[in-house]
């Protein structure tokens, strides 16, 4: 029997950390990853790549949002709007389509 990572891992995390958002006016839940993080290695500190947000691929698919829609989409949450400049698929042990996507964002001026 396969472990349902969606129910055991993603559901509780998104219930606790998720915020309401819209992606091209479609309501979704995301995890805000816009705050830069410091990472240290061998005494050198560097900032993370840039602002981002995580979303669950099954939720996006269920709402008719496909990968071709990700790039250049407008993502709005926590009072700010962002343009999706790129994305990274994070997958899950149950398969790529049952995991997450990390949207790499650029602020809308």
Secondary structure, DSSP 4 states (H G I P E B T S, - for coil): ----HIIIIIHHHHHHH-EEEEETTEEEEEEEE-S--EEEETTEEEE-S--EEEEEHHHHHHTT--GGGTTT-EEEETTEEEEEEEEEEEE-TT-GGGSEEEEEEEE--
